[in-house]
């Protein structure tokens, strides 16, 4: 029983720390956000894969959030996103 509690606490803490490092996807930028550029991701077979690539690129560019502005493709998807600080 003690191991279950420890596992639950560890899992919760790992989710919290992961979320704080990744750039967050938004629908509309707020007035205090500054657009700092545009990023692209390609060659993904799922929308989730595109979102993960865009989030990683936004994080590496120093952005706190990103907004997907286009997605195209059939078997291999391509997406463009604006990044904000």
Secondary structure, 3 states (H helix, E strand, C coil): CHHHHHHHHHHHHHHHHHHHHCCEECCCCCCCCCEEEEEEEEEECCHHHHHHHHHHHHHHCCCCEEEEEEEECCCCEEEEEEEEC
